[in-house]
Amino acid sequence: MYLDQDEADLAAVRRCLDGERAAFEELVLRYHRPLFNVALRLLGRYDEASDATQNAFVKAYRHLDTFDTTQRFFSWIYRILRNECLNALRGQRTWEPLSDGVLGGARPIDAIEDVERQRAVRRAVMSLDIDYREVIALRHFAGMSYEDIATMLGIPAKTVKSRLYTARQRLAVSLSAWNVRL
């Protein structure tokens, strides 16, 4: 999905290295949302995900001259983001997510159930080991293919599928009371 942008990414990197600072903005606009979504699923907190995403872009910009043009830009910046998230997780305290507020619904009880279901899903995903949480985030929240995830993580596609299967099984057990489909 995002890896189809390889040529445009390389062109933007080259222009940026040639002194056109605005060229990096193309990369930020293209990849901010998917990187933030993955960071949010890995970290579980909006503010920490926002910080990790911003830090990843800053580090990528500062070290753009070290980017290996034989690699994919998204894979490179994803590894930077992943390291930011892992560093944040090391320092993260346990937390209880705050309510996102009451969502619009026909009856107040429906809105409350929706909020509680979302909390349960968020807690279940956050309870997974980082390896499982990462493949769930990349597959379901960033929309990446098995092959792209395998390339990005440097593992075989079969391992990606195995981790996804295990993660989904664990989520199904955690969420069985909610009848949430995975």
C-alpha positions in Angstrom: 0.0 0.0 0.0 2.4 2.7 1.2 5.4 1.0 -0.3 4.1 1.8 -3.8 5.4 5.3 -3.3 9.1 4.3 -3.5 10.1 6.4 -6.5 8.3 9.5 -5.2 9.9 9.0 -1.8 13.3 8.7 -3.2 12.8 11.8 -5.3 11.7 13.8 -2.2 14.7 12.5 -0.3 17.0 13.6 -3.0 15.5 17.0 -3.3 15.7 17.4 0.5 19.3 16.4 0.5 19.9 18.9 -2.3 18.7 21.7 0.0 15.0 21.8 -0.8 13.8 21.5 2.8 10.1 21.7 1.8 10.5 18.3 0.0 10.5 16.6 3.4 7.0 17.9 3.9 5.8 15.5 1.2 7.1 12.6 3.2 5.5 13.9 6.4 2.1 14.4 4.7 2.3 10.9 3.1 3.3 9.0 6.2 2.2 10.9 9.2 -1.2 9.2 9.5 -0.1 5.6 9.1 2.9 6.1 11.4 0.8 7.8 14.0 -1.9 5.1 13.9 0.7 2.4 14.4 2.3 4.4 17.3 -1.1 4.9 18.9 -1.8 1.1 18.8 1.7 0.3 20.2 1.6 2.9 22.9 -2.1 3.3 23.6 -1.9 7.0 24.4 -2.6 9.8 22.0 0.0 12.2 23.4 2.7 9.6 23.5 1.9 8.4 20.0 2.0 12.0 18.8 5.4 12.6 20.5 6.8 9.3 19.1 5.7 10.2 15.6 7.0 13.7 15.7 10.3 12.5 17.2 10.6 9.9 14.4 10.2 12.5 11.7 12.7 14.9 13.4 15.3 12.1 13.7 14.6 11.0 10.1 15.1 14.6 8.9 18.3 15.0 10.9 19.8 11.7 9.7 18.4 11.8 6.1 22.0 11.6 4.8 22.3 8.1 6.3 19.2 6.8 4.5 20.1 3.9 2.2 18.4 4.6 -1.1 18.3 0.9 -1.9 15.8 0.5 1.0 12.2 1.8 1.2 11.8 5.1 3.0 8.7 3.9 4.8 10.6 0.8 6.2 13.4 3.1 7.3 11.2 5.6 9.1 9.1 2.9 10.5 12.1 1.4 12.2 12.9 4.8 13.7 9.3 5.1 14.9 9.4 1.6 16.3 12.5 2.5 18.3 10.8 5.6 19.6 7.8 3.5 20.7 9.9 0.9 22.4 11.8 3.6 24.3 8.5 5.1 25.3 7.2 1.7 26.5 10.3 1.2 28.6 9.5 4.4 30.5 5.7 4.0 30.4 3.7 3.6 33.6 0.6 1.5 33.7 -2.5 3.6 33.0 -6.2 3.4 32.6 -7.4 5.2 29.4 -9.8 8.0 30.0 -13.2 7.9 28.3 -13.3 9.2 24.8 -16.6 10.9 25.7 -20.0 9.7 24.9 -20.5 8.9 21.3 -23.7 9.8 19.4 -26.3 7.1 19.7 -30.0 6.5 19.8 -30.0 5.8 23.5 -27.5 6.8 26.2 -27.0 3.2 27.2 -25.9 2.4 23.6 -23.3 5.2 23.7 -22.0 4.0 27.0 -21.7 0.4 25.7 -19.8 1.7 22.6 -17.3 3.6 24.8 -16.9 0.5 27.0 -16.4 -1.8 24.0 -13.8 0.5 22.6 -12.0 0.6 26.0 -12.1 -3.2 26.1 -10.6 -3.5 22.7 -7.9 -0.9 23.5 -7.1 -2.7 26.8 -7.0 -6.1 25.0 -4.6 -4.9 22.3 -2.4 -3.1 24.8 -2.2 -6.4 26.9 -0.6 -8.2 24.0 3.2 -8.6 23.9 4.8 -6.0 21.7 5.5 -8.5 18.8 1.8 -9.4 18.6 0.6 -5.8 19.1 3.0 -4.6 16.3 1.6 -7.0 13.7 -2.0 -6.2 14.7 -1.3 -2.5 14.3 0.5 -2.9 11.0 -2.1 -5.2 9.5 -5.3 -3.7 10.9 -4.5 -0.1 11.5 -2.0 0.7 8.8 -3.5 -1.7 6.3 -0.2 -3.3 5.3 0.1 -6.7 3.5 1.7 -9.7 5.1 4.7 -9.4 2.7 5.1 -5.7 3.5 5.0 -6.4 7.3 7.5 -9.2 6.9 9.9 -6.9 4.9 9.5 -4.1 7.4 10.1 -6.3 10.5 12.8 -8.5 8.8 10.9 -11.7 9.5 9.4 -14.3 7.2 5.8 -13.8 6.0 4.9 -17.1 7.7 6.0 -15.7 11.0 3.8 -12.6 10.4 0.8 -14.9 9.7 1.6 -17.0 12.8 1.9 -13.9 15.0 -1.4 -12.5 13.6 -3.1 -15.8 14.2 -1.9 -15.9 17.8 -2.7 -12.3 18.5 -6.2 -12.7 17.1 -6.8 -15.8 19.2 -5.7 -14.0 22.3 -7.8 -11.0 21.5 -10.8 -13.2 20.8 -10.4 -14.8 24.3 -10.0 -11.3 25.9 -13.0 -9.9 24.1 -15.3 -12.9 24.1 -17.8 -11.2 26.4 -18.2 -8.3 23.9 -18.8 -10.5 20.8 -16.2 -8.4 19.0 -15.4 -9.7 15.5 -11.7 -9.7 14.6 
